[in-house]
Amino acid sequence: MADPEAVGHFYSAFGVVAYVRLRASEVHSTGFRGFTLALTVSGPATVDSFVGAAVDAGATVLKPAAKSMWGYGGVVQAPDGTIWKIATSAKKVSGPATREIDEVVLLLGVEDVKASKQFYVGRGLTVAKSFGGKYAEFAPGRSSRVKLALYKRRALAKDLGVSAEGTGSHRIVLCSSAGTLTDPDGFVWEATESLTPTPS
């Protein structure tokens, strides 16, 4: 992003500043960057609250919040281009909105879920859930505030309501105590003490 301070204001107003770090980047990227950050919350009223806060802070709605087979959720795109999904498994409003986040998931869109899963298992991650070649989720590390998961790139783009086409950098750097590496889909990891995504 060209202006971390301005984008930082968005993330503060959106309520997720504790989960991301920002830095300036001139790295070229077009179209879908191949990932999303997803917030799991307690109920529909809280989904609406987060979507409303995001829009008020400058986000664009990609998919309005609505009921689905899996619950209730919506998708927004931040001013820096990062796509966020806010969802709950609950379909009925059972209480007032809160600003509490139950879980943050970094969902990487990959070409081959099985191959990418094995890549991460080979680097010490533990699989928590796996659905063949469609989806895999890893157990979070003790110091991590963000859970890592893998999904087919085209399926992820469809779920988010965007075209799967995109080239160039993913414009996100992930942090790991395991050291610096690049995964099979070009997602870059840097050595640090926490597994915190860094949109750039």
C-alpha positions in Angstrom: 0.0 0.0 0.0 1.2 3.5 -0.6 -0.1 5.1 2.6 0.1 2.8 5.7 -1.1 5.6 8.0 -4.4 6.2 6.0 -5.0 2.5 5.7 -4.1 2.0 9.4 -7.0 4.4 10.2 -9.3 2.0 8.3 -8.2 -1.1 10.2 -8.5 0.8 13.5 -12.0 1.9 12.8 -12.9 -1.6 11.4 -11.7 -3.1 14.7 -9.0 -5.5 13.5 -5.8 -3.5 14.2 -4.6 -6.1 16.7 -4.4 -8.8 14.0 -2.5 -7.1 11.2 0.7 -5.0 10.7 1.0 -2.6 7.8 3.9 -1.5 5.7 4.4 0.5 2.5 4.9 -1.5 -0.7 5.2 -0.6 -4.4 5.0 -4.3 -5.4 2.9 -4.8 -8.5 -0.4 -6.7 -8.2 -3.5 -7.0 -10.3 -6.9 -8.6 -9.7 -7.5 -11.2 -7.0 -4.6 -11.6 -4.7 -5.5 -15.1 -3.8 -6.4 -14.8 -0.1 -8.9 -13.5 2.3 -9.0 -12.7 6.0 -12.1 -14.0 7.7 -13.7 -12.9 11.0 -15.9 -15.4 12.8 -18.3 -13.7 15.2 -21.2 -14.7 17.4 -24.3 -13.7 15.5 -25.9 -11.8 12.5 -26.1 -8.5 14.4 -22.3 -8.5 15.0 -21.7 -9.4 11.3 -23.8 -6.3 10.4 -21.9 -4.2 12.9 -18.5 -5.1 11.4 -19.7 -4.7 7.9 -21.2 -1.3 8.7 -18.0 -0.2 10.5 -15.9 -1.3 7.5 -18.1 0.6 5.0 -18.1 3.7 7.2 -14.3 3.6 7.2 -14.0 3.3 3.4 -14.5 -0.3 2.5 -16.5 -1.5 -0.6 -19.1 -4.2 -0.2 -18.4 -7.1 -2.5 -21.3 -9.3 -1.1 -23.9 -7.8 1.2 -24.5 -9.7 4.5 -27.1 -12.3 4.0 -28.2 -15.8 5.1 -26.6 -18.8 3.4 -26.5 -22.6 3.8 -23.7 -22.1 6.3 -25.0 -19.2 8.4 -24.9 -15.5 7.8 -22.1 -13.4 6.4 -20.9 -10.6 4.1 -17.7 -9.7 2.2 -16.0 -6.3 2.0 -12.8 -5.0 0.4 -10.6 -2.6 2.4 -9.1 0.5 0.9 -5.8 -1.3 0.4 -7.5 -4.0 -1.6 -7.5 -6.7 1.1 -10.7 -8.8 1.1 -12.4 -9.5 4.4 -15.2 -11.9 5.1 -17.3 -11.5 8.2 -19.5 -14.5 9.1 -21.3 -16.5 11.8 -22.8 -20.0 11.8 -26.0 -18.5 13.4 -28.8 -17.6 11.1 -31.1 -15.9 13.6 -30.5 -12.8 15.6 -30.3 -13.9 19.2 -28.7 -10.9 20.9 -27.4 -7.4 20.3 -24.3 -6.6 18.3 -20.9 -6.8 20.0 -17.4 -5.9 18.8 -16.0 -9.3 19.8 -14.2 -11.5 17.3 -14.3 -15.2 18.0 -11.7 -16.2 15.5 -9.6 -14.7 12.6 -8.7 -17.1 9.7 -6.2 -16.4 7.0 -7.6 -18.3 4.0 -5.1 -18.9 1.2 -6.4 -19.7 -2.2 -4.2 -22.5 -3.6 -4.1 -24.5 -6.8 -3.6 -27.9 -5.1 -4.9 -28.1 -1.5 -3.3 -31.6 -0.9 0.2 -30.5 -2.1 0.1 -27.2 -0.1 -1.2 -29.1 3.0 1.8 -31.4 2.8 4.2 -28.5 2.3 3.0 -26.9 5.6 2.8 -30.2 7.5 6.5 -30.7 6.4 7.3 -27.5 8.1 5.7 -28.4 11.5 2.1 -27.3 11.2 -0.6 -29.6 12.5 -3.8 -30.3 10.5 -6.9 -29.6 12.5 -9.5 -30.2 9.7 -9.2 -31.6 6.2 -11.7 -32.2 3.5 -9.8 -34.0 0.7 -8.5 -31.7 -1.9 -11.0 -29.0 -1.2 -10.1 -27.5 2.2 -7.5 -27.8 5.0 -7.2 -26.0 8.3 -4.2 -25.9 10.7 -4.1 -25.7 14.4 -2.9 -22.3 15.5 0.4 -21.9 17.2 0.6 -20.8 20.8 1.7 -17.3 19.9 -0.6 -17.0 16.9 -3.8 -14.9 16.8 -4.6 -15.9 13.3 -5.5 -19.4 12.1 -4.2 -20.6 8.7 -6.4 -22.5 6.2 -6.2 -23.5 2.6 -9.0 -23.5 -0.1 -9.0 -23.9 -3.8 -8.2 -20.6 -5.4 -11.2 -20.5 -7.8 -13.6 -21.7 -5.2 -12.4 -19.0 -2.8 -12.8 -16.3 -5.4 -16.3 -17.5 -6.2 -17.2 -17.5 -2.5 -15.9 -13.9 -2.2 -17.8 -12.7 -5.3 -14.7 -11.8 -7.4 -12.9 -13.0 -10.5 -10.2 -15.6 -9.8 -7.9 -13.9 -12.3 -4.9 -12.0 -10.9 -1.2 -11.6 -11.4 1.8 -10.4 -9.5 2.4 -10.2 -5.8 -0.1 -11.5 -3.3 0.9 -8.3 -1.4 0.8 -10.1 2.0 3.7 -11.3 4.1 3.1 -14.0 6.7 5.2 -14.3 9.8 6.6 -17.5 11.3 9.0 -18.6 13.9 10.1 -21.3 11.4 12.1 -18.9 9.3 11.8 -17.4 5.8 10.2 -19.4 3.0 7.9 -19.3 0.0 5.1 -21.8 -0.4 4.0 -23.5 -3.6 1.6 -20.7 -4.5 4.1 -17.9 -3.9 2.9 -16.8 -0.5 6.0 -15.4 1.3 6.8 -16.1 5.0 9.3 -14.1 7.0 11.0 -15.1 10.3 9.4 -13.5 13.4 7.9 -14.6 16.7 4.2 -14.7 15.6 2.1 -15.9 12.8 0.6 -12.5 12.0 -0.3 -11.6 8.4 1.1 -8.3 7.1 -0.8 -6.8 4.2 1.5 -4.5 2.2 
